[in-house]
Amino acid sequence: MHEAMFWHKKDNGLVFCELCPKGCSIKDGHRGFCRVRENRGDVLYTLNYGKVSSYALDPMEKKPLYHFYPGNLILSLGTVGCNLRCGFCQNWQIAHGDPNTLKLLPKEAVDLALEQRDKGLPCVGIAYTYSEPFMWYEYVYDTARLAREAGLQNVLVTNGYAKEEPLKKLLPYIDAMNIDVKGFTDKYYKENCVGRLAPVIRTVEIAQRQCHVEITTLLVPGLNDSPEEIRELVDWVAGMNPDIPVHFSRYFPNYKFDLPPTPVETMHRAYEMAREKLNYVFLGNLGDPSTQNTYCPRCGKLIIKRGGYQTEVVGLAGQACRECGQAIKIKG
């Protein structure tokens, strides 16, 4: 048990959590929406500090991050708890269940990542992923600072549902984020995720100014895959920076959703629409290697070839296209 950050005590004996937009007011002996922050004696504690439910040495492309240290590995850690309730959740067993966990303190996590390097593996850092890392805030904050001191990269794979103050306090230690933008209407968030769109938009807009950001949107048939909604999403990203990589992922039935998989035609339509205004667009869960590759936005030459999680950099000269000299936004 570890005292939480970002909360205050109310006069009526409740504690008010200020970590995420849920803004839970929590009675003594009760937990917030995320299930991992609890009021004990008018003090808010985080219950998952150092508790790891899942860990692996993953390809960076699995996060997915396609323009951040391509072809490298990253130690990936997850815990329990989430502040959204997406009906299509991919990791619901750990986000909303009660899995077994092991204890891994911040220094131990950093040492484990460094051990992979000592073995000769191309491990560049630590990814906080699988479950929602903002619900693991205190652990991520402590670990990320130690990792930065050790020369490791820090990655968040997140739903972006956080308040501005905690986000800004953590960002100096974060090198890259993949942010799930679940859909591009408030209605979709309310009905399918028990959340709101605006805080996620704010997170993306703040984060992309300070670290490498890629966006993932799971296209769910009939709910968030209309041409109008995809166009609004694309226009928003293009208005920030057309170099931000966008991943459209194909939905398959999971958790509480039993809709049929997203039609392949819908995926390709989103891909073509996005490529009109964005320089780097990818399709996931589709099995089409051509939509996983990076191409030069000027001359169209192949820059990075991908097949599954196999990655080959074929068209870069430094940070530019080998064919035409166009700058290519890739870190690492």
Stockholm file with secondary structure:
# STOCKHOLM 1.0

chainA/1-332         MHEAMFWHKKDNGLVFCELCPKGCSIKDGHRGFCRVRENRGDVLYTLNYGKVSSYALDPMEKKPLYHFYPGNLILSLGTVGCNLRCGFCQNWQIAHGDPNTLKLLPKEAVDLALEQRDKGLPCVGIAYTYSEPFMWYEYVYDTARLAREAGLQNVLVTNGYAKEEPLKKLLPYIDAMNIDVKGFTDKYYKENCVGRLAPVIRTVEIAQRQCHVEITTLLVPGLNDSPEEIRELVDWVAGMNPDIPVHFSRYFPNYKFDLPPTPVETMHRAYEMAREKLNYVFLGNLGDPSTQNTYCPRCGKLIIKRGGYQTEVVGLAGQACRECGQAIKIKG
#=GR chainA/1-332 SS CEECSSEEECTTSCEEECSSTTCCEECTTCBCTTSSEEEETTEEEESCTTEESEEEEEEGGGTTCSSBSTTCEEEEEECSCCSCCCTTCTTHHHHTSCCCCEECCHHHHHHHHHHHHHTTCCEEEEEECSSCGGGGHHHHHHHHHHHHHTTCEEEEEECCCCCHHHHHHHGGGCCEEEEECCCSSHHHHHHHHSSCSHHHHHHHHHHTTTSEEEEEEEECTTTTCCHHHHHHHHHHHHHHCTTSCEEEEECCCBTTBCCCCCCHHHHHHHHHHHHTTCSCEEEESSCCGGGTSEECTTTCCEEEEEETTEEEECSEETTEETTTCCBCCCBC
#=GC SS_cons         CEECSSEEECTTSCEEECSSTTCCEECTTCBCTTSSEEEETTEEEESCTTEESEEEEEEGGGTTCSSBSTTCEEEEEECSCCSCCCTTCTTHHHHTSCCCCEECCHHHHHHHHHHHHHTTCCEEEEEECSSCGGGGHHHHHHHHHHHHHTTCEEEEEECCCCCHHHHHHHGGGCCEEEEECCCSSHHHHHHHHSSCSHHHHHHHHHHTTTSEEEEEEEECTTTTCCHHHHHHHHHHHHHHCTTSCEEEEECCCBTTBCCCCCCHHHHHHHHHHHHTTCSCEEEESSCCGGGTSEECTTTCCEEEEEETTEEEECSEETTEETTTCCBCCCBC
//
